[in-house]
Amino acid sequence: MIPSLTLFRICMFLIISFCLVVSAGCLSPGQHDQGQGILVAVTIPPQEEMVREIGDGRVDVLVLVPPGSDPHIYEPSPGLVARASTADLYMTLGSGLFPVEDTLADRLRAMNPALVVVNTSGGVDYLGTGDRRDPHVWLSLRNARIMAETTRDALILADPEYEEMYRENANRYIARIDDLDRNISADLLREDPGMILVTHEAWDYFARDYGLSIVSIEQEGKEPTAKDLQRLITRARAQGVMVVFAEAQENRREAQAIADEIGASVMVIDPLAPDYLGNMERIATAFAGS
């Protein structure tokens, strides 16, 4: 028979050994092993590409509004909120697109006081003011350049040992943004697409950057009246519009009805696609060919 004191010591050794083995998985919110990098929460999928490209293996990214969801009405599940509360950084979009973003940031900070919250659209030149401020800031490559710089600085703040890497990666990513911006400008100067008809008021920054006439079926967040629709149909027919652009997150019934009236087709575009730069290039090409 093993003496009781010896048995107690064996049990204590096993308990301590077990705790040492699992301790890496028992970190409190915001505490991530330096060798494993950091966890970053973002609001929408396009931000994920920025963080991953600049973070280059040092970051895990958690997207709070998953692909296919409408950020205007989406609310993250309790499980997703709990996971986000373990992040080192929460990079908000900060533009008002995601109505619960501010209250969510407060909830996450209450759960994890060490969480750093950064508004990635700080410094962006907004269209509109107050409640009418346009929240679709990422749909401008020139805004995205600012957001990438903010992302770089936030990662350096959270993980200063890797500052040089973050700066180099950001420089490369920003160069890609600038190259794409120049290419789109050149393409749209060569081929003026005329009136571009979209279903949702998300493209005013894009129109501003490239001097385009982008007309939305929806106005100020409201569906058009029958009279508004008739005016729009008459205008689109006169302008020779051959494509109506509908967004992936929306019902396409209205877009199809207008397309049928003017003899056009419907093309689906996704402003929230996670492959941000590739998606912006695809959309620019689609607009140019419309």
C-alpha positions in Angstrom: 0.0 0.0 0.0 1.3 3.5 -0.9 1.5 5.8 2.2 -1.0 8.6 2.2 1.6 11.3 2.1 3.3 9.7 -0.9 0.0 9.3 -2.6 -0.8 13.0 -1.9 2.5 14.1 -3.5 2.0 11.9 -6.6 -1.5 13.5 -7.0 -0.1 17.0 -6.6 2.6 16.3 -9.1 0.1 15.1 -11.7 -2.2 18.1 -11.1 0.7 20.6 -11.5 2.0 18.8 -14.6 -1.5 18.9 -16.1 -1.8 22.6 -15.4 1.6 23.3 -17.0 0.6 21.4 -20.2 -2.7 23.2 -20.6 -1.7 26.7 -19.3 -1.0 27.9 -22.9 -4.7 27.5 -23.6 -5.8 29.1 -20.3 -4.7 32.7 -21.1 -7.0 35.4 -20.0 -8.6 37.8 -22.6 -6.0 39.7 -24.6 -3.1 37.6 -23.4 -1.6 35.8 -26.4 1.8 34.0 -26.5 4.3 36.3 -28.3 5.4 33.3 -30.4 1.9 32.8 -31.6 1.1 36.4 -32.6 -2.0 38.3 -31.9 -5.8 38.1 -32.4 -7.4 40.9 -34.2 -11.2 41.4 -34.5 -12.5 43.4 -37.5 -16.0 44.5 -38.5 -16.3 43.5 -42.2 -14.5 41.0 -44.5 -12.6 43.6 -46.6 -10.7 44.7 -43.5 -9.6 41.1 -43.0 -7.4 41.3 -46.1 -5.7 44.4 -44.9 -4.9 42.9 -41.5 -3.7 39.6 -43.0 -1.5 41.3 -45.6 0.1 43.7 -43.2 0.2 41.1 -40.3 1.8 38.4 -42.6 1.3 35.3 -40.3 1.6 37.2 -37.1 -2.2 37.7 -36.8 -5.3 35.7 -36.5 -8.4 37.6 -37.7 -11.9 37.3 -36.5 -14.6 38.9 -38.7 -17.7 40.1 -36.8 -20.0 40.5 -39.8 -19.5 37.4 -41.9 -19.7 37.2 -45.7 -23.3 37.3 -47.0 -24.6 39.2 -44.0 -26.1 42.7 -44.2 -24.1 44.9 -41.7 -26.9 47.4 -41.5 -29.0 44.9 -39.5 -26.6 42.1 -38.4 -26.0 41.3 -34.8 -23.2 38.9 -33.9 -24.0 35.8 -31.9 -23.1 35.5 -28.2 -20.5 32.9 -29.1 -18.9 35.3 -31.6 -18.9 38.1 -29.1 -17.2 35.9 -26.5 -14.5 35.0 -29.0 -14.0 38.6 -29.9 -13.6 39.5 -26.2 -10.3 37.5 -26.2 -8.8 39.7 -29.0 -5.8 42.0 -28.5 -7.2 44.5 -31.0 -10.7 45.4 -32.3 -10.4 47.4 -35.5 -13.7 49.0 -36.0 -14.9 50.3 -39.4 -16.0 53.5 -37.5 -18.3 54.8 -40.2 -21.7 54.0 -38.9 -22.3 51.1 -41.4 -22.6 48.6 -38.5 -25.1 50.2 -36.1 -24.1 48.1 -33.0 -20.4 48.7 -33.5 -20.0 51.3 -30.7 -22.1 49.4 -28.2 -20.3 46.2 -29.1 -16.9 47.8 -28.5 -18.1 48.9 -25.1 -19.3 45.3 -24.3 -16.0 43.9 -25.4 -14.0 46.3 -23.3 -16.1 45.5 -20.3 -15.3 41.8 -20.9 -11.6 42.5 -21.6 -10.3 45.8 -20.2 -7.0 45.2 -22.0 -8.7 45.3 -25.5 -7.4 48.1 -27.7 -10.2 49.6 -30.0 -9.0 51.4 -33.1 -11.2 53.2 -35.6 -9.6 52.3 -39.0 -11.5 55.0 -40.9 -10.2 57.8 -38.7 -8.7 60.5 -41.0 -11.0 59.6 -44.0 -12.6 62.5 -45.8 -16.3 61.5 -45.4 -19.0 62.3 -47.9 -22.0 63.9 -46.1 -22.2 65.0 -42.5 -23.9 63.9 -39.3 -26.5 61.2 -39.7 -26.2 61.5 -43.5 -22.5 60.7 -43.5 -21.8 58.0 -46.1 -20.6 54.9 -44.2 -19.3 52.9 -47.2 -15.7 54.3 -46.8 -13.8 51.2 -47.9 -15.3 51.4 -51.4 -12.7 54.0 -52.2 -9.1 52.9 -52.8 -8.0 56.3 -51.6 -9.8 55.8 -48.3 -8.4 52.2 -48.2 -4.9 53.7 -48.3 -5.6 55.6 -45.1 -7.2 52.6 -43.5 -4.1 50.5 -44.3 -1.9 53.0 -42.6 -4.1 53.0 -39.5 -4.1 49.2 -39.5 -0.3 49.2 -39.7 0.0 51.6 -36.7 -2.5 49.6 -34.6 -0.6 46.4 -35.2 2.7 48.1 -34.2 1.0 49.4 -31.1 -0.2 45.9 -30.1 3.0 44.0 -31.2 5.9 46.5 -31.2 8.6 43.8 -31.5 7.6 43.3 -35.1 7.3 46.9 -36.1 9.8 46.7 -39.0 7.9 43.7 -40.5 4.5 45.5 -40.2 6.0 48.6 -41.9 7.5 46.7 -44.8 4.3 44.7 -45.4 2.2 47.9 -45.2 4.4 49.6 -47.8 3.9 46.7 -50.2 0.1 46.5 -49.6 -0.2 50.3 -50.0 1.8 50.2 -53.2 -0.7 47.6 -54.5 -3.6 49.9 -53.6 -1.9 52.9 -55.4 -1.2 50.8 -58.5 -4.8 49.6 -58.7 -6.1 53.1 -58.2 -4.0 54.4 -61.1 -5.0 51.6 -63.3 -8.7 52.1 -62.7 -8.3 55.8 -63.3 -6.6 55.2 -66.6 -9.2 52.6 -67.7 -12.2 54.7 -66.9 -10.6 57.7 -68.6 -10.3 55.7 -71.8 -13.7 54.1 -71.5 -16.4 56.4 -70.1 -19.2 54.1 -69.1 -21.8 56.8 -68.9 -24.6 56.3 -66.4 -24.1 53.3 -64.0 -27.3 52.1 -62.4 -27.0 50.4 -59.0 -29.5 49.2 -56.4 -27.9 50.5 -53.3 -26.3 53.9 -52.3 -22.9 52.5 -51.6 -20.8 53.8 -54.5 -20.6 57.6 -54.0 -16.9 57.4 -52.9 -16.1 55.3 -56.0 -18.0 57.8 -58.2 -16.1 60.7 -56.5 -12.7 59.1 -57.1 -13.2 58.5 -60.8 -15.7 61.2 -61.9 -18.4 58.7 -62.6 -22.2 59.1 -62.8 -23.4 56.3 -60.5 -27.2 56.4 -59.9 -28.9 54.4 -57.1 -32.4 53.0 -57.3 -32.6 53.4 -53.5 -32.5 57.0 -52.3 -31.6 57.9 -48.7 -32.2 54.3 -47.6 -35.7 54.2 -48.9 -37.3 52.3 -51.8 -38.4 54.5 -54.7 -42.0 55.4 -55.3 -43.7 54.4 -58.5 -43.2 57.9 -59.9 -39.5 57.7 -58.9 -39.1 54.4 -60.7 -40.7 55.6 -63.8 -38.4 58.6 -64.0 -35.4 56.4 -63.4 -36.5 54.0 -66.1 -37.0 56.8 -68.6 -33.6 58.2 -67.7 -31.8 54.8 -67.9 -33.4 54.1 -71.3 -32.4 57.4 -72.7 -28.8 56.9 -71.4 -28.6 53.5 -73.0 -28.0 51.6 -69.7 -27.6 47.9 -70.4 -26.7 46.6 -67.0 -28.4 47.0 -63.6 -25.9 46.3 -60.7 -27.5 44.5 -57.7 -25.7 43.8 -54.5 -25.1 40.2 -53.2 -26.7 41.1 -49.8 -30.0 42.3 -51.4 -33.1 41.0 -53.0 -32.8 41.3 -56.7 -36.5 41.5 -57.6 -36.5 45.3 -58.1 -33.3 45.3 -60.1 -34.7 42.6 -62.4 -38.0 44.5 -62.9 -36.1 47.6 -64.0 -33.8 45.6 -66.2 -36.8 44.0 -67.9 -38.3 47.4 -68.6 -35.2 48.8 -70.3 -34.0 45.6 -71.9 -30.9 45.3 -69.7 -29.3 42.5 -67.7 -28.7 42.2 -63.9 -25.1 41.8 -62.7 -24.5 40.9 -59.0 -21.6 42.7 -57.3 -20.5 42.2 -53.7 -19.1 45.3 -51.8 -18.2 43.0 -48.9 -16.2 40.4 -50.6 -13.2 39.3 -48.5 -10.6 39.5 -51.4 -10.7 43.3 -51.3 -8.3 44.4 -54.0 -9.3 41.7 -56.4 -12.9 42.5 -55.8 -12.4 46.3 -56.4 -10.7 45.5 -59.7 -13.5 43.2 -60.8 -16.1 45.8 -59.9 -14.2 48.6 -61.8 -14.0 46.3 -64.8 -17.7 45.6 -64.6 -18.6 49.3 -64.3 -16.3 50.1 -67.3 -18.0 47.6 -69.5 -21.5 48.6 -68.6 
